[in-house]
Amino acid sequence: MSFPVLTTALDLLRRAAEGVPADRLDDPTPCDRWTVGQVLMHAAGDQHAWAATVGAGTMPAYNPFDPPRGHEEGVQSVVRSAVEAADAAWAGVDPAAGPVATPLPPVPTMDPQLAAAACALDAAVHAWDVAVATGQPTPLTAELAAQLMPAARATVEPLRGFAYAAALPAAGDDPVAALLAYLGRDPHWTK
Protein backbone atom coordinates (compact mmCIF):
# COMPACT_ATOMS: atom_id res chain seq x y z
CA MET A 1 0.00 0.00 0.00
CA SER A 2 1.27 3.47 -0.85
CA PHE A 3 -0.18 5.16 2.23
CA PRO A 4 2.14 4.47 5.20
CA VAL A 5 0.03 6.41 7.72
CA LEU A 6 -2.96 4.24 6.84
CA THR A 7 -0.94 1.02 7.01
CA THR A 8 0.21 2.01 10.49
CA ALA A 9 -3.27 2.97 11.69
CA LEU A 10 -4.95 -0.17 10.37
CA ASP A 11 -2.32 -2.29 12.11
CA LEU A 12 -2.97 -0.41 15.36
CA LEU A 13 -6.70 -1.06 15.07
CA ARG A 14 -6.17 -4.75 14.39
CA ARG A 15 -3.74 -5.11 17.30
CA ALA A 16 -5.99 -3.18 19.70
CA ALA A 17 -8.91 -5.46 18.76
CA GLU A 18 -6.81 -8.59 19.21
CA GLY A 19 -5.73 -7.36 22.65
CA VAL A 20 -9.28 -7.24 24.00
CA PRO A 21 -10.23 -10.18 26.23
CA ALA A 22 -13.73 -11.53 25.57
CA ASP A 23 -14.88 -10.44 29.03
CA ARG A 24 -13.97 -6.77 28.33
CA LEU A 25 -16.25 -6.16 25.32
CA ASP A 26 -18.89 -4.50 27.52
CA ASP A 27 -16.42 -2.13 29.21
CA PRO A 28 -17.01 1.62 28.85
CA THR A 29 -14.88 3.67 26.45
CA PRO A 30 -14.03 7.33 25.81
CA CYS A 31 -16.96 7.20 23.34
CA ASP A 32 -19.37 7.54 26.25
CA ARG A 33 -22.36 5.99 24.48
CA TRP A 34 -20.49 2.90 23.31
CA THR A 35 -18.85 -0.15 24.84
CA VAL A 36 -15.54 -1.62 23.66
CA GLY A 37 -17.43 -4.06 21.43
CA GLN A 38 -19.49 -1.26 19.92
CA VAL A 39 -16.42 0.90 19.24
CA LEU A 40 -14.79 -2.04 17.47
CA MET A 41 -17.92 -2.75 15.42
CA HIS A 42 -18.16 0.96 14.58
CA ALA A 43 -14.51 1.08 13.53
CA ALA A 44 -14.94 -2.06 11.41
CA GLY A 45 -18.04 -0.59 9.78
CA ASP A 46 -16.18 2.63 9.01
CA GLN A 47 -13.34 0.72 7.38
CA HIS A 48 -15.80 -1.26 5.25
CA ALA A 49 -17.46 2.02 4.23
CA TRP A 50 -14.11 3.51 3.23
CA ALA A 51 -13.19 0.35 1.31
CA ALA A 52 -16.50 0.30 -0.54
CA THR A 53 -16.17 3.98 -1.39
CA VAL A 54 -12.55 4.12 -2.59
CA GLY A 55 -12.26 0.68 -4.13
CA ALA A 56 -13.90 -2.66 -4.05
CA GLY A 57 -15.86 -3.88 -1.11
CA THR A 58 -19.26 -3.81 0.44
CA MET A 59 -20.80 -1.40 2.87
CA PRO A 60 -21.36 -2.79 6.36
CA ALA A 61 -24.62 -4.67 6.91
CA TYR A 62 -25.33 -2.50 9.99
CA ASN A 63 -25.26 1.21 10.75
CA PRO A 64 -21.76 2.00 12.07
CA PHE A 65 -23.28 4.87 14.07
CA ASP A 66 -25.63 2.47 15.84
CA PRO A 67 -23.19 -0.43 16.22
CA PRO A 68 -24.08 -3.78 17.72
CA ARG A 69 -22.23 -4.86 20.87
CA GLY A 70 -20.74 -7.87 19.16
CA HIS A 71 -21.01 -10.29 16.28
CA GLU A 72 -21.53 -14.04 15.95
CA GLU A 73 -18.14 -14.33 14.19
CA GLY A 74 -16.45 -12.47 17.05
CA VAL A 75 -15.58 -8.80 17.10
CA GLN A 76 -11.89 -9.46 16.47
CA SER A 77 -12.75 -11.41 13.32
CA VAL A 78 -14.99 -8.58 12.09
CA VAL A 79 -12.19 -6.04 12.65
CA ARG A 80 -9.65 -8.28 10.93
CA SER A 81 -11.97 -8.62 7.93
CA ALA A 82 -12.48 -4.84 7.80
CA VAL A 83 -8.74 -4.18 7.92
CA GLU A 84 -8.19 -6.68 5.10
CA ALA A 85 -10.93 -5.00 3.03
CA ALA A 86 -9.38 -1.58 3.64
CA ASP A 87 -5.91 -2.84 2.72
CA ALA A 88 -7.23 -4.33 -0.52
CA ALA A 89 -9.24 -1.25 -1.48
CA TRP A 90 -6.48 1.25 -0.79
CA ALA A 91 -3.94 -0.89 -2.66
CA GLY A 92 -5.82 0.06 -5.82
CA VAL A 93 -5.76 3.82 -5.14
CA ASP A 94 -3.06 5.82 -6.92
CA PRO A 95 -1.62 8.30 -4.40
CA ALA A 96 -0.81 10.72 -7.22
CA ALA A 97 -4.23 10.52 -8.88
CA GLY A 98 -6.96 13.10 -8.70
CA PRO A 99 -9.51 13.28 -5.89
CA VAL A 100 -11.05 10.10 -4.53
CA ALA A 101 -14.55 9.64 -3.15
CA THR A 102 -15.06 9.49 0.61
CA PRO A 103 -17.90 8.11 2.73
CA LEU A 104 -18.06 11.48 4.53
CA PRO A 105 -21.16 13.31 3.27
CA PRO A 106 -19.88 16.82 3.99
CA VAL A 107 -16.55 16.04 2.26
CA PRO A 108 -17.46 13.94 -0.80
CA THR A 109 -13.99 13.93 -2.38
CA MET A 110 -10.44 14.49 -1.19
CA ASP A 111 -6.87 14.30 -2.39
CA PRO A 112 -5.83 10.61 -2.09
CA GLN A 113 -3.18 11.28 0.58
CA LEU A 114 -5.56 13.33 2.70
CA ALA A 115 -8.36 10.78 2.23
CA ALA A 116 -6.03 7.97 3.33
CA ALA A 117 -5.09 10.05 6.38
CA ALA A 118 -8.80 10.60 7.17
CA CYS A 119 -9.39 6.86 6.97
CA ALA A 120 -6.30 6.36 9.15
CA LEU A 121 -7.59 8.92 11.65
CA ASP A 122 -10.70 6.82 12.20
CA ALA A 123 -8.72 3.60 12.68
CA ALA A 124 -6.04 5.08 14.93
CA VAL A 125 -8.36 7.01 17.22
CA HIS A 126 -10.65 4.04 17.71
CA ALA A 127 -7.58 1.91 18.41
CA TRP A 128 -6.76 4.45 21.12
CA ASP A 129 -10.34 4.30 22.47
CA VAL A 130 -10.15 0.52 22.78
CA ALA A 131 -6.62 0.45 24.14
CA VAL A 132 -7.25 2.92 26.97
CA ALA A 133 -10.57 1.25 27.81
CA THR A 134 -8.95 -2.17 28.16
CA GLY A 135 -5.63 -1.25 29.78
CA GLN A 136 -3.48 -1.68 26.70
CA PRO A 137 -0.58 0.68 25.96
CA THR A 138 -1.62 3.75 24.00
CA PRO A 139 -1.15 3.13 20.29
CA LEU A 140 -0.90 6.81 19.35
CA THR A 141 2.56 8.28 19.02
CA ALA A 142 3.44 11.95 18.66
CA GLU A 143 4.58 11.32 15.09
CA LEU A 144 1.35 9.56 14.11
CA ALA A 145 -0.81 12.20 15.80
CA ALA A 146 1.02 14.94 13.90
CA GLN A 147 0.43 13.06 10.62
CA LEU A 148 -3.28 12.69 11.41
CA MET A 149 -3.98 16.28 12.50
CA PRO A 150 -4.31 17.69 8.94
CA ALA A 151 -6.98 15.07 8.18
CA ALA A 152 -8.75 15.92 11.42
CA ARG A 153 -8.75 19.62 10.55
CA ALA A 154 -10.11 18.81 7.06
CA THR A 155 -12.96 16.55 8.18
CA VAL A 156 -14.04 17.08 11.79
CA GLU A 157 -15.82 20.44 11.83
CA PRO A 158 -18.69 19.47 9.50
CA LEU A 159 -19.21 16.33 11.59
CA ARG A 160 -19.18 17.93 15.07
CA GLY A 161 -22.23 17.02 17.09
CA PHE A 162 -22.74 13.89 15.02
CA ALA A 163 -19.47 11.97 14.82
CA TYR A 164 -17.35 14.21 17.05
CA ALA A 165 -17.97 16.02 20.32
CA ALA A 166 -17.00 19.62 20.88
CA ALA A 167 -13.27 20.22 20.97
CA LEU A 168 -11.70 20.28 24.41
CA PRO A 169 -8.97 22.71 25.46
CA ALA A 170 -5.52 21.27 24.84
CA ALA A 171 -2.77 22.22 27.25
CA GLY A 172 0.89 21.97 26.29
CA ASP A 173 2.45 20.94 23.03
CA ASP A 174 1.82 17.17 23.08
CA PRO A 175 0.58 16.23 19.57
CA VAL A 176 -1.35 13.22 20.89
CA ALA A 177 -3.20 15.26 23.51
CA ALA A 178 -3.83 18.02 20.95
CA LEU A 179 -5.33 15.57 18.44
CA LEU A 180 -7.52 13.84 21.01
CA ALA A 181 -8.74 17.13 22.47
CA TYR A 182 -9.52 18.46 18.99
CA LEU A 183 -11.63 15.33 18.42
CA GLY A 184 -13.50 15.96 21.67
CA ARG A 185 -11.75 13.22 23.64
CA ASP A 186 -10.18 13.62 27.05
CA PRO A 187 -6.52 12.65 26.51
CA HIS A 188 -6.39 11.52 30.15
CA TRP A 189 -9.60 9.46 30.06
CA THR A 190 -9.95 6.65 32.57
CA LYS A 191 -12.99 4.61 33.44
N, C-alpha and C positions, 0 to 999 in steps of 0.2 A: 504494500500500500504506500502511496506517495504522500501520506499525511501523518507524519510522525506524532503530532500532538494527539490525533485521534487514536492511533495505535496504542499509545501510552494510556489514554483514558479508558479505552475499551478493556485493556488488560486489567486496569485497576478495578473496574466494575466487576469483571469476571472473578477476580481474586477476592474482592470484598464479599461477593455472593457465596463463593465457596467456603469462606471463613465463618459463615453463620451456622451455628448449631441448630438443629431442627427445633429445639425447645426455645429458641430466641426469636422466632418469626413473628410473635405477637408483641414483642417489646416496642415501646414508644421510640420515636425518632425526632430529629429536629424538624421534620415535616409534621407539625403537631396533629394533623388529622389522620395521619397514616402510620401503620405499624411497619416493622422491618419488612415483612412479607409484601405489604402493599407498595412500599417504596421500590422494592426489587421488581415487582410486577409492573409498576409504572415505568421504571427505567427500561425494562425489557420492551414494553409497548412502544416507548419513545424510539428505541433503536430500530424496531421493526418499521415504525412510521418513516423514519429517516431512510432506511434501506429501500422501502417501497417507493419513496419519493425521488431519490437520487439514482436509483438503479433498478435492479430486479428484486422482487420480494413481495410479500403480502402485508397488508395492514394488520395490526393486531385484531383478534376476534373479540376484544373487549375494549372498553373506553379506558385509555391510560390515565384519565383524570378521575376515574371512579374505579380504581384497581381492586381486583379481588385480593383476599388475604393470602391466597396460595393457589396451587394448581395441582391437579392429579399427577402430573409428570414430575412434580417437585419444582420449587422455585429456582433452585440452582440450575436445573436442566433448562428451564425457560430462559433464564439469563444467558446461559451458554449458547443456546440456539439464536438468541437475539444478537449476541456479539458476532457469531459466525455469519449471520445475515448481513450485519453492518459491514463486516470485513469484506464480504463478497461484493456488496453493492458499491462500496467506496473504491474497491480495486478497479472498477470500470470507469471511474471519474478521472478525467484529465485535469490535473491541477492548474494547467495553463489555459484551459478552455474558458469560454465565456461563462456567464452566470448559470448556476444550477438551481433547480427548484428546491424549495424547503417545505417541510410540513408546518411551518409557522405562518398562520394566516396573515398577520400584519407585515410579514417580511417574506413575500412569495418567492423571491430569488435573491441569491447572494453570489459573490465571488467564490469559487470553489474552496480556496484556502480558508476564508472566513466561515463558510458553511460547514466545513469539516471541523473547525474550531467550535462552532456553535453546537454541533453534534457531540463533540468531545466534552464541552462544558456540561451538558446534560449527564453524560456518563460519569465524569469525574466527580461532580458535586453529589450525585446520588451514591457513588462509592463512598464519599466522605460521610454522608448521612448514615449509611449502613455501618460503616466502620466505627464511628463514634457511638452509635447506639448499641453496638455489640462488643465494645471493648477492644476492638482491633486497632493497630497503629493507624494514625491518620495517613491516608494515601496522597493527600495534596502536598506538593512541595512548593517552595517559593517560585521556582522556575516554571513549573506547570501553571500555577495560579497567574503568573505574569503573562504567559502565553494565552490563557483563557480570557483575561480581562477584556481585550478588544471585542471578542465575540459577545461577552456579557453586555458591554456598552452598546453593541449594535442590535441586540435582540430583547433585552429585558424590559425596557420602559413600556413598550406597547402591551406587554403581557403582565404588568404589575396589577395586583388585585385578582388575577386569575391564576397564573402559574407562579408568580413571585409575590412575596410580601413586600411591604415598604422597606426601603433601604434602612439599615441601622447605621448609627455613627461608627466610624472606624477610627480607632486611636492608633497612633504609631505608623510605622512604615512597613509592616509585615504584609507582603502581597497576598498571603493566604487569608489572613484576617480581613483585609480590604475586599477581596473577592467575595468571601462569605457574607460580610456585612452588606455589600452592594446587592447581593441576592436576597437579602432579608433574613439571613441566618445568623444566629449568635455563634461567633467563632469559638466561644468557650462553653457551648452547650453540654449539659450533662443531664441525665435523667433523674 
